[in-house]
Amino acid sequence: MHASKGLPKKPIDSAVIGWKGVEGDVQSSRAHHGRPWQALCIWSTDAIETLRAQGHPIAPGYAGENITVAGIPAGAFRPGAQFRVGSVRGFLSSYAWPCSQNKDWFAGGDFMAMCHENGDLSRVYAMVTATGTVSVGDTFELFTDR
């Protein structure tokens, strides 16, 4: 889990998740981030590992995600799926459009490599439907019909 202003986000052991996302998390551009359907940004370690194998120097938290999930294939993270982690519930609302602020963690500045239009490597935004607490090591359950 990650929370802080700017990139990369610093890892934390646990977080209180409210309707607006991780308590203490700040988005510098409220025009593009932080709306209710963007309360959380979630990314799969599967996607990060694929990007690293392609030569991109990316790591968990670098792209601004709040929760990094291991053990679930990147392709499973699609808008419409519901999730549960810790005592928090929500649904994946949309793909997170890549931002040029991420160019430093991509070879040749190719931050669009994590765009959903280029495959299953996108981060996803989530809306929170039940607030609560999340800790490192909590099981992330993804409920999808795919």
Phi and psi in degrees as GROMACS dihedral restraints (atoms count N, CA, C in turn):
[ dihedral_restraints ]
;  ai    aj    ak    al  type     phi  dphi    fc
    3     4     5     6     1  -142.4    20    10
    4     5     6     7     1   141.2    20    10
    6     7     8     9     1  -155.4    20    10
    7     8     9    10     1   133.7    20    10
    9    10    11    12     1   166.8    20    10
   10    11    12    13     1   170.3    20    10
   12    13    14    15     1   -86.1    20    10
   13    14    15    16     1   139.6    20    10
   15    16    17    18     1    84.6    20    10
   16    17    18    19     1  -174.2    20    10
   18    19    20    21     1  -126.6    20    10
   19    20    21    22     1   147.1    20    10
   21    22    23    24     1   -72.0    20    10
   22    23    24    25     1   158.7    20    10
   24    25    26    27     1   -79.6    20    10
   25    26    27    28     1   142.5    20    10
   27    28    29    30     1   -82.8    20    10
   28    29    30    31     1   142.0    20    10
   30    31    32    33     1   -70.1    20    10
   31    32    33    34     1   146.8    20    10
   33    34    35    36     1  -133.4    20    10
   34    35    36    37     1   158.1    20    10
   36    37    38    39     1   -83.7    20    10
   37    38    39    40     1   -31.6    20    10
   39    40    41    42     1  -154.9    20    10
   40    41    42    43     1   163.1    20    10
   42    43    44    45     1  -152.3    20    10
   43    44    45    46     1   148.4    20    10
   45    46    47    48     1   -90.7    20    10
   46    47    48    49     1   127.6    20    10
   48    49    50    51     1  -109.6    20    10
   49    50    51    52     1   119.6    20    10
   51    52    53    54     1  -108.6    20    10
   52    53    54    55     1  -170.2    20    10
   54    55    56    57     1   -62.8    20    10
   55    56    57    58     1   -28.4    20    10
   57    58    59    60     1   -95.1    20    10
   58    59    60    61     1     0.1    20    10
   60    61    62    63     1   117.6    20    10
   61    62    63    64     1  -150.0    20    10
   63    64    65    66     1   -72.5    20    10
   64    65    66    67     1   125.4    20    10
   66    67    68    69     1   -59.8    20    10
   67    68    69    70     1   127.9    20    10
   69    70    71    72     1    93.0    20    10
   70    71    72    73     1   -10.3    20    10
   72    73    74    75     1   -78.2    20    10
   73    74    75    76     1   142.8    20    10
   75    76    77    78     1  -130.9    20    10
   76    77    78    79     1   135.5    20    10
   78    79    80    81     1  -107.8    20    10
   79    80    81    82     1   129.9    20    10
   81    82    83    84     1   -73.3    20    10
   82    83    84    85     1   -26.6    20    10
   84    85    86    87     1  -116.1    20    10
   85    86    87    88     1    94.5    20    10
   87    88    89    90     1   -73.4    20    10
   88    89    90    91     1   -11.7    20    10
   90    91    92    93     1   -71.8    20    10
   91    92    93    94     1   -24.0    20    10
   93    94    95    96     1  -120.2    20    10
   94    95    96    97     1    -8.3    20    10
   96    97    98    99     1  -139.9    20    10
   97    98    99   100     1   161.0    20    10
   99   100   101   102     1    85.1    20    10
  100   101   102   103     1     9.8    20    10
  102   103   104   105     1   -76.6    20    10
  103   104   105   106     1   164.8    20    10
  105   106   107   108     1   -54.4    20    10
  106   107   108   109     1   -37.4    20    10
  108   109   110   111     1   -80.2    20    10
  109   110   111   112     1    -0.1    20    10
  111   112   113   114     1  -121.3    20    10
  112   113   114   115     1    29.4    20    10
  114   115   116   117     1   -59.9    20    10
  115   116   117   118     1   -38.0    20    10
  117   118   119   120     1  -127.0    20    10
  118   119   120   121     1   148.3    20    10
  120   121   122   123     1  -115.8    20    10
  121   122   123   124     1   123.7    20    10
  123   124   125   126     1  -121.3    20    10
  124   125   126   127     1   140.6    20    10
  126   127   128   129     1  -142.5    20    10
  127   128   129   130     1   147.8    20    10
  129   130   131   132     1   -89.7    20    10
  130   131   132   133     1   137.0    20    10
  132   133   134   135     1   -63.8    20    10
  133   134   135   136     1   -24.8    20    10
  135   136   137   138     1   -58.6    20    10
  136   137   138   139     1   -43.9    20    10
  138   139   140   141     1   -66.7    20    10
  139   140   141   142     1   -42.9    20    10
  141   142   143   144     1   -62.3    20    10
  142   143   144   145     1   -44.5    20    10
  144   145   146   147     1   -64.0    20    10
  145   146   147   148     1   -38.5    20    10
  147   148   149   150     1   -62.8    20    10
  148   149   150   151     1   -45.1    20    10
  150   151   152   153     1   -64.3    20    10
  151   152   153   154     1   -39.2    20    10
  153   154   155   156     1   -63.5    20    10
  154   155   156   157     1   -39.9    20    10
  156   157   158   159     1   -64.5    20    10
  157   158   159   160     1   -24.3    20    10
  159   160   161   162     1   -84.5    20    10
  160   161   162   163     1    -0.2    20    10
  162   163   164   165     1    99.6    20    10
  163   164   165   166     1     7.5    20    10
  165   166   167   168     1   -87.4    20    10
  166   167   168   169     1   130.2    20    10
  168   169   170   171     1   -82.5    20    10
  169   170   171   172     1    56.0    20    10
  171   172   173   174     1   -99.8    20    10
  172   173   174   175     1   153.9    20    10
  174   175   176   177     1  -148.8    20    10
  175   176   177   178     1   165.2    20    10
  177   178   179   180     1   -53.4    20    10
  178   179   180   181     1   134.3    20    10
  180   181   182   183     1    90.7    20    10
  181   182   183   184     1   -19.9    20    10
  183   184   185   186     1   -63.8    20    10
  184   185   186   187     1   -37.0    20    10
  186   187   188   189     1   -91.6    20    10
  187   188   189   190     1    12.6    20    10
  189   190   191   192     1    88.1    20    10
  190   191   192   193     1     6.9    20    10
  192   193   194   195     1   -71.4    20    10
  193   194   195   196     1   148.1    20    10
  195   196   197   198     1   -87.8    20    10
  196   197   198   199     1   -35.3    20    10
  198   199   200   201     1  -128.7    20    10
  199   200   201   202     1   127.4    20    10
  201   202   203   204     1  -110.0    20    10
  202   203   204   205     1   127.5    20    10
  204   205   206   207     1  -112.7    20    10
  205   206   207   208     1   128.4    20    10
  207   208   209   210     1  -103.9    20    10
  208   209   210   211     1   150.9    20    10
  210   211   212   213     1    90.4    20    10
  211   212   213   214     1     0.0    20    10
  213   214   215   216     1  -123.6    20    10
  214   215   216   217     1   126.3    20    10
  216   217   218   219     1   -57.3    20    10
  217   218   219   220     1   143.3    20    10
  219   220   221   222     1   -55.2    20    10
  220   221   222   223     1   -36.5    20    10
  222   223   224   225     1   -66.6    20    10
  223   224   225   226     1   -14.8    20    10
  225   226   227   228     1   -78.2    20    10
  226   227   228   229     1   -18.3    20    10
  228   229   230   231     1   -84.4    20    10
  229   230   231   232     1    93.2    20    10
  231   232   233   234     1  -130.3    20    10
  232   233   234   235     1   144.3    20    10
  234   235   236   237     1   -52.4    20    10
  235   236   237   238     1   138.9    20    10
  237   238   239   240     1   105.2    20    10
  238   239   240   241     1   -25.7    20    10
  240   241   242   243     1   -69.9    20    10
  241   242   243   244     1   146.9    20    10
  243   244   245   246     1  -101.0    20    10
  244   245   246   247     1   158.4    20    10
  246   247   248   249     1  -143.3    20    10
  247   248   249   250     1   161.8    20    10
  249   250   251   252     1  -141.1    20    10
  250   251   252   253     1   132.5    20    10
  252   253   254   255     1  -149.1    20    10
  253   254   255   256     1   129.1    20    10
  255   256   257   258     1    57.4    20    10
  256   257   258   259     1  -133.3    20    10
  258   259   260   261     1   -98.6    20    10
  259   260   261   262     1    10.3    20    10
  261   262   263   264     1   -94.0    20    10
  262   263   264   265     1   140.4    20    10
  264   265   266   267     1  -126.9    20    10
  265   266   267   268     1   152.3    20    10
  267   268   269   270     1  -175.3    20    10
  268   269   270   271     1  -171.5    20    10
  270   271   272   273     1  -139.9    20    10
  271   272   273   274     1   150.7    20    10
  273   274   275   276     1   -77.2    20    10
  274   275   276   277     1   119.5    20    10
  276   277   278   279     1   -96.3    20    10
  277   278   279   280     1   -34.5    20    10
  279   280   281   282     1  -166.5    20    10
  280   281   282   283     1   163.9    20    10
  282   283   284   285     1   -73.4    20    10
  283   284   285   286     1   148.8    20    10
  285   286   287   288     1   -91.0    20    10
  286   287   288   289     1   117.0    20    10
  288   289   290   291     1   -67.3    20    10
  289   290   291   292     1   133.1    20    10
  291   292   293   294     1   -60.9    20    10
  292   293   294   295     1   145.5    20    10
  294   295   296   297     1  -117.6    20    10
  295   296   297   298     1   142.5    20    10
  297   298   299   300     1   -62.5    20    10
  298   299   300   301     1   -16.5    20    10
  300   301   302   303     1   -62.4    20    10
  301   302   303   304     1   -15.3    20    10
  303   304   305   306     1   -92.9    20    10
  304   305   306   307     1     0.9    20    10
  306   307   308   309     1   -59.6    20    10
  307   308   309   310     1   -29.4    20    10
  309   310   311   312     1   -67.1    20    10
  310   311   312   313     1   -21.8    20    10
  312   313   314   315     1   -97.9    20    10
  313   314   315   316     1    16.4    20    10
  315   316   317   318     1  -130.0    20    10
  316   317   318   319     1   132.9    20    10
  318   319   320   321     1   -55.5    20    10
  319   320   321   322     1   130.3    20    10
  321   322   323   324     1    66.3    20    10
  322   323   324   325     1    14.6    20    10
  324   325   326   327     1    71.8    20    10
  325   326   327   328     1    15.5    20    10
  327   328   329   330     1   -78.7    20    10
  328   329   330   331     1    64.0    20    10
  330   331   332   333     1   -65.2    20    10
  331   332   333   334     1   -18.1    20    10
  333   334   335   336     1   -70.6    20    10
  334   335   336   337     1    -6.1    20    10
  336   337   338   339     1   -59.5    20    10
  337   338   339   340     1   -23.6    20    10
  339   340   341   342     1   -98.1    20    10
  340   341   342   343     1    18.5    20    10
  342   343   344   345     1   -80.1    20    10
  343   344   345   346     1   138.2    20    10
  345   346   347   348     1   -60.8    20    10
  346   347   348   349     1   -22.3    20    10
  348   349   350   351     1   -73.0    20    10
  349   350   351   352     1   -11.6    20    10
  351   352   353   354     1  -107.0    20    10
  352   353   354   355     1    12.3    20    10
  354   355   356   357     1   130.9    20    10
  355   356   357   358     1  -160.0    20    10
  357   358   359   360     1   -96.3    20    10
  358   359   360   361     1    36.6    20    10
  360   361   362   363     1  -107.5    20    10
  361   362   363   364     1     9.6    20    10
  363   364   365   366     1   -78.9    20    10
  364   365   366   367     1   148.9    20    10
  366   367   368   369     1   -75.5    20    10
  367   368   369   370     1   161.8    20    10
  369   370   371   372     1  -129.3    20    10
  370   371   372   373     1   146.8    20    10
  372   373   374   375     1   -91.1    20    10
  373   374   375   376     1   152.7    20    10
  375   376   377   378     1  -136.7    20    10
  376   377   378   379     1   145.6    20    10
  378   379   380   381     1  -100.3    20    10
  379   380   381   382     1   136.4    20    10
  381   382   383   384     1   -87.2    20    10
  382   383   384   385     1   128.5    20    10
  384   385   386   387     1  -109.4    20    10
  385   386   387   388     1   -15.7    20    10
  387   388   389   390     1  -145.5    20    10
  388   389   390   391     1   118.6    20    10
  390   391   392   393     1   -76.6    20    10
  391   392   393   394     1   165.8    20    10
  393   394   395   396     1   167.2    20    10
  394   395   396   397     1  -152.2    20    10
  396   397   398   399     1  -122.1    20    10
  397   398   399   400     1   142.9    20    10
  399   400   401   402     1  -127.4    20    10
  400   401   402   403     1   139.7    20    10
  402   403   404   405     1  -128.9    20    10
  403   404   405   406     1   153.0    20    10
  405   406   407   408     1   -56.3    20    10
  406   407   408   409     1   134.1    20    10
  408   409   410   411     1    96.3    20    10
  409   410   411   412     1   -13.1    20    10
  411   412   413   414     1   -62.7    20    10
  412   413   414   415     1   143.3    20    10
  414   415   416   417     1   -72.6    20    10
  415   416   417   418     1   130.8    20    10
  417   418   419   420     1   -98.6    20    10
  418   419   420   421     1   117.4    20    10
  420   421   422   423     1  -106.8    20    10
  421   422   423   424     1   129.5    20    10
  423   424   425   426     1  -116.3    20    10
  424   425   426   427     1   125.7    20    10
  426   427   428   429     1  -112.2    20    10
  427   428   429   430     1   111.4    20    10
  429   430   431   432     1  -141.3    20    10
  430   431   432   433     1   155.7    20    10
  432   433   434   435     1   -93.3    20    10
  433   434   435   436     1     7.4    20    10
